[in-house]
Amino acid sequence: MTSPVAPDATAEQPQGTVPAVVEGTVLPVVDEAARTAVQFSSGAFRLAGHLYRPPKLPAAERTPALVMAGPMTSVKEETLPHYAAPLAAAGFTVLAFDNRNFGASEGDRPQHLDTHEQVEDLKNAVSYLLTRDDVDPDRLGLACVCLGAGYGLEVAAFDPRIKAAALIGGGYNISDTYAGMLGAEGMHAYLENLAAMRQKHYVSGEQQWIDAVAPPPTYGPSSMPIREAFEYYTRAHDREALSWRNQLTYESMETLLAWNVVGHAALVDIPLLVVHGTTDPLLPPRFAQQVYDEAASVDKELVWVETHNHVELYDQAPYVPLALDAVIPFLTAHLAGGHGS
């Protein structure tokens, strides 16, 4: 259920043994017929996307549009379809895509996650949608999940082409999240290991890799050393995202640990919806509260979904439907009030 009450501090403590599915039900795989493959340019690379259009709508009819960005390491076939298809059914043209170096997109460094490059990819996805004749350029927004919601905050703060944004389970401050999870000594040791891997790569010329997720009992070493992440990503890979790879460059973790865009919330003055789980060991709720509190938006809402972990907002009922119960009316009110031409 949704809750108007902010979670208390105990909801933010790492709970590494919580399973991915506690009381929820995994949603069915979204029918591939709901989307069309597209490509667009981002810098020197061609990125692969999926376009979702409102059912039975004439091909040339303009609609409000949304760009989606998803979780860390993910590809366009996981998490995002469970939001994109319902949003398309509600009247939006929706674009999900693979970032450079991931999935079916081009890149110069496979499985390397650079947060600044992925923000650039999101901006170029916006640019691509604005070239389409079936999109109303005055009614374009963002609907982003997890780390992608952090990217969405960054783009909403600096790109006036965005007219409204819905951010779900957002990764806004990875720096303090890891520092809180690891403690001062643990964080120092983690950075020492990253530096050693960078040096080894430099000396040997061989890329050093870290698993995105790892099996029990330790769930590490990995970029997400927690049970729910391991169970979600392995399940999603088997069910709907065969192109997902359980691998990151070690240097990816440097850019992730440096990610903190909470301070840019004050620059967001468009309609903003923040949706977050009350219990989220991976992305603490306090940063969602801070983003909401500091946003300059006149029209802003904060919705809490009562959760047991982070990944319930990826592909499970009742959590995804509850999030959509907030997202669809909000974006409809702020983007779908006009008429396409």
Contacts in CASP RR format, 6 or more apart in sequence:
PFRMAT RR
TARGET T0000
AUTHOR 0000-0000-0000
METHOD contacts of the structure
MODEL  1
MTSPVAPDATAEQPQGTVPAVVEGTVLPVVDEAARTAVQFSSGAFRLAGH
LYRPPKLPAAERTPALVMAGPMTSVKEETLPHYAAPLAAAGFTVLAFDNR
NFGASEGDRPQHLDTHEQVEDLKNAVSYLLTRDDVDPDRLGLACVCLGAG
YGLEVAAFDPRIKAAALIGGGYNISDTYAGMLGAEGMHAYLENLAAMRQK
HYVSGEQQWIDAVAPPPTYGPSSMPIREAFEYYTRAHDREALSWRNQLTY
ESMETLLAWNVVGHAALVDIPLLVVHGTTDPLLPPRFAQQVYDEAASVDK
ELVWVETHNHVELYDQAPYVPLALDAVIPFLTAHLAGGHGS
1 305 0 8 1.000
1 306 0 8 1.000
1 318 0 8 1.000
1 322 0 8 1.000
2 303 0 8 1.000
2 304 0 8 1.000
2 305 0 8 1.000
2 306 0 8 1.000
2 322 0 8 1.000
2 325 0 8 1.000
2 326 0 8 1.000
3 278 0 8 1.000
3 304 0 8 1.000
3 305 0 8 1.000
3 306 0 8 1.000
4 304 0 8 1.000
5 304 0 8 1.000
6 285 0 8 1.000
6 289 0 8 1.000
6 304 0 8 1.000
7 277 0 8 1.000
7 278 0 8 1.000
7 279 0 8 1.000
7 285 0 8 1.000
7 304 0 8 1.000
9 286 0 8 1.000
11 278 0 8 1.000
11 279 0 8 1.000
11 280 0 8 1.000
11 285 0 8 1.000
12 280 0 8 1.000
12 281 0 8 1.000
12 284 0 8 1.000
12 285 0 8 1.000
12 286 0 8 1.000
13 281 0 8 1.000
14 181 0 8 1.000
14 226 0 8 1.000
14 281 0 8 1.000
15 226 0 8 1.000
15 279 0 8 1.000
15 281 0 8 1.000
15 309 0 8 1.000
16 219 0 8 1.000
16 225 0 8 1.000
16 226 0 8 1.000
16 227 0 8 1.000
16 228 0 8 1.000
16 281 0 8 1.000
17 227 0 8 1.000
18 226 0 8 1.000
18 227 0 8 1.000
18 228 0 8 1.000
18 281 0 8 1.000
18 308 0 8 1.000
18 309 0 8 1.000
19 227 0 8 1.000
19 228 0 8 1.000
19 231 0 8 1.000
19 309 0 8 1.000
20 227 0 8 1.000
20 228 0 8 1.000
20 229 0 8 1.000
20 231 0 8 1.000
20 232 0 8 1.000
20 235 0 8 1.000
20 309 0 8 1.000
20 311 0 8 1.000
20 312 0 8 1.000
21 231 0 8 1.000
21 312 0 8 1.000
21 316 0 8 1.000
22 308 0 8 1.000
22 309 0 8 1.000
22 312 0 8 1.000
23 308 0 8 1.000
24 312 0 8 1.000
24 316 0 8 1.000
24 317 0 8 1.000
24 318 0 8 1.000
24 319 0 8 1.000
25 316 0 8 1.000
25 317 0 8 1.000
25 318 0 8 1.000
26 235 0 8 1.000
26 315 0 8 1.000
26 316 0 8 1.000
27 82 0 8 1.000
27 315 0 8 1.000
27 316 0 8 1.000
27 317 0 8 1.000
27 320 0 8 1.000
29 81 0 8 1.000
29 239 0 8 1.000
29 240 0 8 1.000
30 81 0 8 1.000
30 82 0 8 1.000
30 84 0 8 1.000
30 85 0 8 1.000
30 240 0 8 1.000
31 85 0 8 1.000
34 52 0 8 1.000
34 81 0 8 1.000
34 84 0 8 1.000
34 85 0 8 1.000
34 88 0 8 1.000
35 50 0 8 1.000
35 51 0 8 1.000
35 52 0 8 1.000
35 81 0 8 1.000
35 84 0 8 1.000
35 85 0 8 1.000
35 96 0 8 1.000
36 50 0 8 1.000
36 51 0 8 1.000
36 52 0 8 1.000
36 53 0 8 1.000
37 48 0 8 1.000
37 49 0 8 1.000
37 50 0 8 1.000
37 51 0 8 1.000
38 48 0 8 1.000
38 49 0 8 1.000
38 50 0 8 1.000
38 51 0 8 1.000
38 95 0 8 1.000
38 128 0 8 1.000
39 46 0 8 1.000
39 47 0 8 1.000
39 48 0 8 1.000
39 49 0 8 1.000
40 46 0 8 1.000
40 47 0 8 1.000
40 49 0 8 1.000
40 97 0 8 1.000
40 124 0 8 1.000
40 125 0 8 1.000
40 127 0 8 1.000
40 128 0 8 1.000
41 47 0 8 1.000
41 124 0 8 1.000
41 128 0 8 1.000
42 100 0 8 1.000
42 120 0 8 1.000
42 121 0 8 1.000
42 124 0 8 1.000
42 125 0 8 1.000
43 120 0 8 1.000
43 124 0 8 1.000
44 108 0 8 1.000
45 100 0 8 1.000
45 105 0 8 1.000
45 106 0 8 1.000
45 107 0 8 1.000
45 108 0 8 1.000
46 105 0 8 1.000
46 106 0 8 1.000
47 97 0 8 1.000
47 98 0 8 1.000
47 99 0 8 1.000
47 100 0 8 1.000
47 105 0 8 1.000
47 106 0 8 1.000
47 121 0 8 1.000
47 124 0 8 1.000
47 125 0 8 1.000
48 76 0 8 1.000
48 97 0 8 1.000
48 98 0 8 1.000
48 103 0 8 1.000
48 104 0 8 1.000
48 105 0 8 1.000
49 76 0 8 1.000
49 95 0 8 1.000
49 96 0 8 1.000
49 97 0 8 1.000
49 98 0 8 1.000
49 104 0 8 1.000
49 105 0 8 1.000
50 76 0 8 1.000
50 77 0 8 1.000
50 81 0 8 1.000
50 84 0 8 1.000
50 95 0 8 1.000
50 96 0 8 1.000
50 97 0 8 1.000
51 93 0 8 1.000
51 94 0 8 1.000
51 95 0 8 1.000
52 84 0 8 1.000
52 85 0 8 1.000
52 87 0 8 1.000
52 88 0 8 1.000
52 92 0 8 1.000
52 93 0 8 1.000
52 94 0 8 1.000
52 95 0 8 1.000
52 96 0 8 1.000
53 63 0 8 1.000
53 88 0 8 1.000
53 93 0 8 1.000
53 134 0 8 1.000
54 63 0 8 1.000
54 88 0 8 1.000
54 89 0 8 1.000
54 90 0 8 1.000
54 91 0 8 1.000
54 92 0 8 1.000
54 93 0 8 1.000
55 88 0 8 1.000
55 89 0 8 1.000
57 63 0 8 1.000
57 91 0 8 1.000
59 134 0 8 1.000
60 133 0 8 1.000
60 134 0 8 1.000
61 134 0 8 1.000
61 340 0 8 1.000
62 133 0 8 1.000
62 134 0 8 1.000
62 135 0 8 1.000
62 136 0 8 1.000
62 340 0 8 1.000
62 341 0 8 1.000
63 91 0 8 1.000
63 92 0 8 1.000
63 93 0 8 1.000
63 134 0 8 1.000
63 135 0 8 1.000
63 136 0 8 1.000
63 139 0 8 1.000
63 340 0 8 1.000
64 91 0 8 1.000
64 92 0 8 1.000
64 93 0 8 1.000
64 136 0 8 1.000
64 139 0 8 1.000
64 140 0 8 1.000
64 141 0 8 1.000
64 331 0 8 1.000
64 335 0 8 1.000
64 336 0 8 1.000
64 337 0 8 1.000
65 92 0 8 1.000
65 93 0 8 1.000
65 94 0 8 1.000
65 95 0 8 1.000
65 129 0 8 1.000
65 132 0 8 1.000
65 135 0 8 1.000
65 136 0 8 1.000
65 139 0 8 1.000
65 140 0 8 1.000
65 141 0 8 1.000
66 87 0 8 1.000
66 92 0 8 1.000
66 93 0 8 1.000
66 94 0 8 1.000
66 95 0 8 1.000
66 140 0 8 1.000
66 141 0 8 1.000
66 142 0 8 1.000
66 143 0 8 1.000
66 331 0 8 1.000
66 335 0 8 1.000
67 94 0 8 1.000
67 95 0 8 1.000
67 122 0 8 1.000
67 125 0 8 1.000
67 126 0 8 1.000
67 129 0 8 1.000
67 140 0 8 1.000
67 141 0 8 1.000
67 142 0 8 1.000
67 143 0 8 1.000
67 144 0 8 1.000
68 80 0 8 1.000
68 83 0 8 1.000
68 84 0 8 1.000
68 94 0 8 1.000
68 95 0 8 1.000
68 96 0 8 1.000
68 97 0 8 1.000
68 142 0 8 1.000
68 143 0 8 1.000
68 144 0 8 1.000
68 145 0 8 1.000
69 118 0 8 1.000
69 122 0 8 1.000
69 125 0 8 1.000
69 142 0 8 1.000
69 144 0 8 1.000
69 145 0 8 1.000
69 147 0 8 1.000
69 148 0 8 1.000
69 149 0 8 1.000
69 151 0 8 1.000
69 152 0 8 1.000
70 79 0 8 1.000
70 80 0 8 1.000
70 96 0 8 1.000
70 144 0 8 1.000
70 145 0 8 1.000
70 146 0 8 1.000
70 147 0 8 1.000
70 148 0 8 1.000
70 149 0 8 1.000
71 78 0 8 1.000
71 79 0 8 1.000
71 145 0 8 1.000
71 146 0 8 1.000
71 147 0 8 1.000
71 148 0 8 1.000
71 314 0 8 1.000
72 113 0 8 1.000
72 146 0 8 1.000
72 147 0 8 1.000
72 148 0 8 1.000
72 212 0 8 1.000
72 223 0 8 1.000
72 224 0 8 1.000
72 256 0 8 1.000
73 102 0 8 1.000
73 113 0 8 1.000
73 212 0 8 1.000
73 223 0 8 1.000
73 224 0 8 1.000
73 233 0 8 1.000
73 244 0 8 1.000
73 248 0 8 1.000
74 80 0 8 1.000
74 102 0 8 1.000
74 146 0 8 1.000
74 236 0 8 1.000
74 241 0 8 1.000
74 244 0 8 1.000
75 98 0 8 1.000
75 102 0 8 1.000
75 103 0 8 1.000
75 104 0 8 1.000
75 241 0 8 1.000
75 243 0 8 1.000
75 244 0 8 1.000
76 96 0 8 1.000
76 97 0 8 1.000
76 98 0 8 1.000
76 103 0 8 1.000
77 240 0 8 1.000
77 241 0 8 1.000
77 242 0 8 1.000
77 243 0 8 1.000
77 244 0 8 1.000
78 233 0 8 1.000
78 236 0 8 1.000
78 237 0 8 1.000
78 240 0 8 1.000
78 241 0 8 1.000
78 244 0 8 1.000
78 314 0 8 1.000
78 315 0 8 1.000
79 145 0 8 1.000
79 146 0 8 1.000
79 236 0 8 1.000
79 314 0 8 1.000
79 315 0 8 1.000
80 96 0 8 1.000
80 145 0 8 1.000
81 96 0 8 1.000
81 240 0 8 1.000
82 314 0 8 1.000
82 315 0 8 1.000
82 320 0 8 1.000
83 143 0 8 1.000
83 145 0 8 1.000
83 168 0 8 1.000
83 320 0 8 1.000
83 323 0 8 1.000
83 324 0 8 1.000
83 327 0 8 1.000
84 94 0 8 1.000
84 96 0 8 1.000
86 324 0 8 1.000
86 328 0 8 1.000
87 94 0 8 1.000
87 143 0 8 1.000
87 324 0 8 1.000
87 327 0 8 1.000
87 328 0 8 1.000
87 331 0 8 1.000
88 94 0 8 1.000
90 328 0 8 1.000
90 332 0 8 1.000
91 336 0 8 1.000
92 331 0 8 1.000
92 335 0 8 1.000
92 336 0 8 1.000
93 129 0 8 1.000
93 132 0 8 1.000
93 134 0 8 1.000
93 135 0 8 1.000
94 143 0 8 1.000
95 125 0 8 1.000
95 128 0 8 1.000
95 129 0 8 1.000
97 105 0 8 1.000
97 121 0 8 1.000
97 125 0 8 1.000
98 104 0 8 1.000
98 105 0 8 1.000
98 243 0 8 1.000
99 105 0 8 1.000
99 113 0 8 1.000
99 117 0 8 1.000
99 118 0 8 1.000
99 121 0 8 1.000
100 106 0 8 1.000
100 107 0 8 1.000
100 108 0 8 1.000
100 117 0 8 1.000
100 118 0 8 1.000
100 121 0 8 1.000
101 107 0 8 1.000
101 108 0 8 1.000
101 109 0 8 1.000
101 110 0 8 1.000
101 111 0 8 1.000
101 112 0 8 1.000
101 113 0 8 1.000
102 111 0 8 1.000
102 113 0 8 1.000
102 245 0 8 1.000
103 243 0 8 1.000
103 244 0 8 1.000
103 245 0 8 1.000
104 243 0 8 1.000
109 249 0 8 1.000
111 209 0 8 1.000
111 245 0 8 1.000
111 247 0 8 1.000
111 248 0 8 1.000
111 249 0 8 1.000
111 252 0 8 1.000
112 248 0 8 1.000
112 249 0 8 1.000
112 251 0 8 1.000
112 252 0 8 1.000
113 248 0 8 1.000
113 249 0 8 1.000
113 252 0 8 1.000
113 255 0 8 1.000
113 256 0 8 1.000
114 252 0 8 1.000
114 255 0 8 1.000
115 147 0 8 1.000
115 151 0 8 1.000
115 255 0 8 1.000
115 256 0 8 1.000
115 258 0 8 1.000
115 259 0 8 1.000
116 255 0 8 1.000
118 148 0 8 1.000
118 151 0 8 1.000
119 151 0 8 1.000
119 154 0 8 1.000
119 155 0 8 1.000
122 142 0 8 1.000
122 148 0 8 1.000
122 151 0 8 1.000
122 152 0 8 1.000
122 155 0 8 1.000
123 155 0 8 1.000
123 159 0 8 1.000
126 140 0 8 1.000
126 155 0 8 1.000
126 159 0 8 1.000
126 161 0 8 1.000
126 162 0 8 1.000
129 135 0 8 1.000
129 140 0 8 1.000
130 137 0 8 1.000
130 140 0 8 1.000
130 161 0 8 1.000
136 338 0 8 1.000
136 340 0 8 1.000
136 341 0 8 1.000
137 161 0 8 1.000
138 163 0 8 1.000
139 163 0 8 1.000
139 335 0 8 1.000
139 336 0 8 1.000
139 337 0 8 1.000
139 338 0 8 1.000
139 340 0 8 1.000
140 161 0 8 1.000
140 162 0 8 1.000
140 163 0 8 1.000
140 335 0 8 1.000
141 162 0 8 1.000
141 163 0 8 1.000
141 164 0 8 1.000
141 165 0 8 1.000
141 331 0 8 1.000
141 335 0 8 1.000
142 152 0 8 1.000
142 155 0 8 1.000
142 156 0 8 1.000
142 162 0 8 1.000
142 164 0 8 1.000
142 165 0 8 1.000
142 166 0 8 1.000
142 167 0 8 1.000
143 165 0 8 1.000
143 166 0 8 1.000
143 168 0 8 1.000
143 327 0 8 1.000
143 331 0 8 1.000
144 150 0 8 1.000
144 151 0 8 1.000
144 152 0 8 1.000
144 165 0 8 1.000
144 166 0 8 1.000
144 167 0 8 1.000
144 168 0 8 1.000
144 170 0 8 1.000
145 168 0 8 1.000
145 169 0 8 1.000
145 170 0 8 1.000
145 313 0 8 1.000
145 314 0 8 1.000
146 168 0 8 1.000
146 169 0 8 1.000
146 170 0 8 1.000
146 171 0 8 1.000
146 283 0 8 1.000
146 310 0 8 1.000
146 314 0 8 1.000
147 170 0 8 1.000
147 171 0 8 1.000
147 174 0 8 1.000
147 256 0 8 1.000
147 259 0 8 1.000
148 170 0 8 1.000
148 171 0 8 1.000
149 167 0 8 1.000
149 168 0 8 1.000
149 169 0 8 1.000
149 170 0 8 1.000
149 171 0 8 1.000
149 172 0 8 1.000
150 167 0 8 1.000
150 170 0 8 1.000
150 171 0 8 1.000
150 172 0 8 1.000
150 259 0 8 1.000
150 261 0 8 1.000
152 165 0 8 1.000
152 167 0 8 1.000
153 165 0 8 1.000
153 167 0 8 1.000
153 170 0 8 1.000
153 172 0 8 1.000
153 261 0 8 1.000
153 264 0 8 1.000
153 265 0 8 1.000
153 268 0 8 1.000
153 291 0 8 1.000
154 261 0 8 1.000
154 264 0 8 1.000
155 162 0 8 1.000
156 162 0 8 1.000
156 165 0 8 1.000
156 268 0 8 1.000
156 270 0 8 1.000
156 272 0 8 1.000
157 261 0 8 1.000
157 264 0 8 1.000
157 265 0 8 1.000
157 267 0 8 1.000
157 268 0 8 1.000
158 264 0 8 1.000
158 267 0 8 1.000
162 270 0 8 1.000
163 270 0 8 1.000
163 271 0 8 1.000
163 334 0 8 1.000
163 335 0 8 1.000
164 270 0 8 1.000
164 271 0 8 1.000
164 272 0 8 1.000
164 273 0 8 1.000
164 330 0 8 1.000
164 331 0 8 1.000
164 334 0 8 1.000
164 335 0 8 1.000
165 268 0 8 1.000
165 270 0 8 1.000
165 271 0 8 1.000
165 272 0 8 1.000
165 273 0 8 1.000
166 273 0 8 1.000
166 275 0 8 1.000
166 326 0 8 1.000
166 327 0 8 1.000
166 330 0 8 1.000
166 331 0 8 1.000
167 272 0 8 1.000
167 273 0 8 1.000
167 274 0 8 1.000
167 275 0 8 1.000
167 291 0 8 1.000
168 275 0 8 1.000
168 276 0 8 1.000
168 313 0 8 1.000
168 323 0 8 1.000
168 327 0 8 1.000
169 275 0 8 1.000
169 276 0 8 1.000
169 277 0 8 1.000
169 280 0 8 1.000
169 283 0 8 1.000
169 288 0 8 1.000
169 310 0 8 1.000
169 313 0 8 1.000
170 276 0 8 1.000
170 283 0 8 1.000
170 287 0 8 1.000
170 288 0 8 1.000
171 177 0 8 1.000
171 259 0 8 1.000
171 283 0 8 1.000
171 287 0 8 1.000
172 260 0 8 1.000
172 261 0 8 1.000
172 262 0 8 1.000
172 265 0 8 1.000
172 283 0 8 1.000
172 287 0 8 1.000
172 288 0 8 1.000
172 290 0 8 1.000
172 291 0 8 1.000
173 259 0 8 1.000
173 260 0 8 1.000
173 261 0 8 1.000
173 262 0 8 1.000
173 287 0 8 1.000
173 290 0 8 1.000
174 256 0 8 1.000
174 257 0 8 1.000
174 258 0 8 1.000
174 259 0 8 1.000
174 260 0 8 1.000
175 257 0 8 1.000
175 258 0 8 1.000
175 259 0 8 1.000
175 260 0 8 1.000
176 260 0 8 1.000
176 287 0 8 1.000
177 282 0 8 1.000
177 283 0 8 1.000
177 284 0 8 1.000
177 287 0 8 1.000
178 187 0 8 1.000
178 190 0 8 1.000
178 257 0 8 1.000
179 187 0 8 1.000
180 187 0 8 1.000
182 189 0 8 1.000
182 190 0 8 1.000
190 257 0 8 1.000
191 257 0 8 1.000
194 250 0 8 1.000
194 251 0 8 1.000
194 253 0 8 1.000
194 254 0 8 1.000
194 257 0 8 1.000
197 208 0 8 1.000
197 210 0 8 1.000
197 250 0 8 1.000
197 251 0 8 1.000
198 208 0 8 1.000
198 250 0 8 1.000
198 251 0 8 1.000
198 254 0 8 1.000
200 206 0 8 1.000
200 208 0 8 1.000
201 207 0 8 1.000
201 208 0 8 1.000
201 250 0 8 1.000
201 251 0 8 1.000
207 249 0 8 1.000
208 249 0 8 1.000
208 250 0 8 1.000
209 247 0 8 1.000
209 248 0 8 1.000
209 249 0 8 1.000
209 250 0 8 1.000
210 221 0 8 1.000
210 222 0 8 1.000
210 223 0 8 1.000
210 247 0 8 1.000
210 248 0 8 1.000
210 249 0 8 1.000
210 250 0 8 1.000
210 252 0 8 1.000
210 253 0 8 1.000
211 220 0 8 1.000
211 221 0 8 1.000
211 222 0 8 1.000
211 223 0 8 1.000
211 246 0 8 1.000
211 247 0 8 1.000
211 248 0 8 1.000
212 222 0 8 1.000
212 223 0 8 1.000
212 224 0 8 1.000
212 229 0 8 1.000
212 233 0 8 1.000
212 245 0 8 1.000
212 246 0 8 1.000
212 247 0 8 1.000
212 248 0 8 1.000
213 219 0 8 1.000
213 222 0 8 1.000
213 223 0 8 1.000
213 224 0 8 1.000
213 229 0 8 1.000
213 230 0 8 1.000
213 233 0 8 1.000
213 234 0 8 1.000
213 246 0 8 1.000
214 220 0 8 1.000
214 221 0 8 1.000
214 222 0 8 1.000
214 225 0 8 1.000
214 230 0 8 1.000
215 230 0 8 1.000
216 227 0 8 1.000
216 230 0 8 1.000
218 225 0 8 1.000
219 225 0 8 1.000
219 226 0 8 1.000
219 227 0 8 1.000
219 229 0 8 1.000
219 230 0 8 1.000
222 229 0 8 1.000
222 230 0 8 1.000
223 248 0 8 1.000
223 252 0 8 1.000
223 253 0 8 1.000
223 256 0 8 1.000
224 230 0 8 1.000
224 233 0 8 1.000
224 282 0 8 1.000
226 281 0 8 1.000
226 282 0 8 1.000
228 281 0 8 1.000
228 282 0 8 1.000
228 309 0 8 1.000
228 310 0 8 1.000
228 311 0 8 1.000
229 282 0 8 1.000
229 310 0 8 1.000
229 311 0 8 1.000
231 311 0 8 1.000
232 311 0 8 1.000
232 314 0 8 1.000
232 315 0 8 1.000
233 244 0 8 1.000
233 246 0 8 1.000
234 246 0 8 1.000
236 244 0 8 1.000
236 314 0 8 1.000
236 315 0 8 1.000
237 244 0 8 1.000
237 246 0 8 1.000
262 287 0 8 1.000
262 290 0 8 1.000
262 291 0 8 1.000
262 294 0 8 1.000
263 294 0 8 1.000
265 290 0 8 1.000
265 291 0 8 1.000
265 292 0 8 1.000
265 293 0 8 1.000
265 294 0 8 1.000
265 295 0 8 1.000
265 296 0 8 1.000
266 294 0 8 1.000
266 295 0 8 1.000
266 296 0 8 1.000
267 296 0 8 1.000
268 295 0 8 1.000
268 296 0 8 1.000
268 297 0 8 1.000
269 295 0 8 1.000
269 296 0 8 1.000
269 297 0 8 1.000
269 298 0 8 1.000
270 297 0 8 1.000
271 297 0 8 1.000
271 299 0 8 1.000
271 300 0 8 1.000
271 330 0 8 1.000
271 333 0 8 1.000
271 334 0 8 1.000
272 292 0 8 1.000
272 295 0 8 1.000
272 297 0 8 1.000
272 299 0 8 1.000
272 300 0 8 1.000
272 301 0 8 1.000
273 300 0 8 1.000
273 301 0 8 1.000
273 302 0 8 1.000
273 303 0 8 1.000
273 326 0 8 1.000
273 327 0 8 1.000
273 330 0 8 1.000
273 331 0 8 1.000
274 288 0 8 1.000
274 291 0 8 1.000
274 292 0 8 1.000
274 295 0 8 1.000
274 300 0 8 1.000
274 301 0 8 1.000
274 302 0 8 1.000
274 303 0 8 1.000
275 302 0 8 1.000
275 303 0 8 1.000
275 304 0 8 1.000
275 305 0 8 1.000
275 313 0 8 1.000
275 323 0 8 1.000
275 326 0 8 1.000
275 327 0 8 1.000
276 283 0 8 1.000
276 285 0 8 1.000
276 288 0 8 1.000
276 289 0 8 1.000
276 302 0 8 1.000
276 303 0 8 1.000
276 304 0 8 1.000
276 305 0 8 1.000
277 285 0 8 1.000
277 288 0 8 1.000
277 304 0 8 1.000
277 305 0 8 1.000
277 306 0 8 1.000
277 307 0 8 1.000
277 310 0 8 1.000
277 312 0 8 1.000
277 313 0 8 1.000
277 319 0 8 1.000
278 285 0 8 1.000
278 304 0 8 1.000
278 305 0 8 1.000
278 306 0 8 1.000
278 307 0 8 1.000
279 285 0 8 1.000
279 306 0 8 1.000
279 307 0 8 1.000
279 308 0 8 1.000
279 309 0 8 1.000
280 307 0 8 1.000
280 309 0 8 1.000
280 310 0 8 1.000
281 309 0 8 1.000
281 310 0 8 1.000
282 309 0 8 1.000
282 310 0 8 1.000
283 310 0 8 1.000
285 304 0 8 1.000
288 302 0 8 1.000
289 302 0 8 1.000
292 300 0 8 1.000
292 302 0 8 1.000
299 334 0 8 1.000
301 326 0 8 1.000
301 330 0 8 1.000
303 323 0 8 1.000
303 326 0 8 1.000
305 312 0 8 1.000
305 313 0 8 1.000
305 319 0 8 1.000
305 322 0 8 1.000
305 323 0 8 1.000
307 313 0 8 1.000
307 319 0 8 1.000
312 319 0 8 1.000
313 319 0 8 1.000
313 320 0 8 1.000
313 323 0 8 1.000
314 320 0 8 1.000
END
